[in-house]
């Protein structure tokens, strides 16, 4: 099992836009073969802080996810609302 965790920040005032994108992404990505779970979260204290946790059966499932045409749309939708002063933190873990 492979887990990918992304931490990122939106520009202040862009929280509703990010929430809408993440809800659409969840509905889309949960159809990917081999995606076990997809959780998108907003920080309880900092409304501009977000996390996504995705669990994949294996590397091949991650490849399917990355090849999903929606992946490019997600990037295009989020790029203008990300806080450029705070780079995305991306972690990939093998579950034990």
C-alpha positions in Angstrom: 0.0 0.0 0.0 1.3 3.5 -0.9 0.2 6.7 0.8 0.6 10.1 -0.7 0.2 13.2 1.6 0.1 16.7 0.2 0.1 19.8 2.4 -0.6 23.2 0.8 -2.0 26.7 1.4 -4.4 28.9 -0.5 -4.3 32.6 -0.8 -6.5 34.3 1.8 -10.0 34.6 0.6 -9.7 31.6 -1.8 -10.9 28.9 0.7 -14.3 28.4 -0.9 -12.8 28.0 -4.3 -10.3 25.4 -3.0 -13.1 23.5 -1.2 -15.1 23.3 -4.4 -12.1 22.0 -6.4 -11.3 19.4 -3.7 -14.9 18.1 -3.6 -14.9 17.7 -7.4 -11.5 16.1 -7.2 -12.7 13.6 -4.7 -15.7 12.6 -6.8 -13.4 12.2 -9.8 -10.4 10.4 -8.3 -12.4 7.9 -6.2 -13.2 6.3 -9.6 -9.5 5.6 -10.3 -8.7 1.9 -10.3 -6.5 1.1 -7.3 -7.3 4.2 -5.3 -8.3 2.9 -1.9 -9.1 6.2 -0.2 -9.0 10.0 -0.8 -9.3 12.4 2.1 -9.2 16.2 1.7 -9.0 18.3 4.8 -9.0 22.0 5.8 -6.9 22.9 8.9 -9.0 23.6 12.0 -7.1 26.7 13.0 -5.7 28.1 9.6 -8.4 28.1 7.0 -5.8 28.6 4.2 -4.0 25.3 5.1 -5.1 22.1 3.5 -4.1 18.4 3.3 -4.9 15.6 1.0 -4.3 12.0 1.9 -4.5 9.4 -0.8 -4.0 5.6 -0.4 -3.2 3.5 -3.4 -2.9 -0.3 -3.8 0.5 0.0 -5.4 2.7 2.1 -7.7 0.7 1.1 -10.8 -2.5 2.6 -9.1 -0.6 5.8 -8.5 0.4 5.8 -12.2 -3.3 5.4 -13.2 -4.1 8.3 -10.9 -1.4 10.6 -12.4 -2.6 9.7 -15.9 -6.2 10.7 -15.2 -7.0 13.6 -17.5 -8.5 15.4 -14.5 -5.0 15.6 -13.0 -4.1 18.4 -15.4 -7.4 20.2 -14.8 -6.8 20.0 -11.0 -3.4 21.6 -11.5 -4.9 24.4 -13.7 -7.7 25.0 -11.2 -5.5 25.2 -8.1 -2.4 27.0 -9.5 -4.0 30.5 -9.3 -5.3 30.0 -5.8 -2.2 28.4 -4.2 -0.2 30.7 -1.9 3.1 31.1 -3.8 5.0 32.0 -0.6 4.3 28.5 0.8 5.3 25.7 -1.5 3.4 22.4 -1.7 4.8 19.7 0.6 4.4 16.3 -1.0 5.2 13.1 1.0 5.1 9.5 -0.3 5.1 6.6 2.1 5.0 2.8 1.9 2.7 1.5 4.6 4.0 -0.9 7.1 
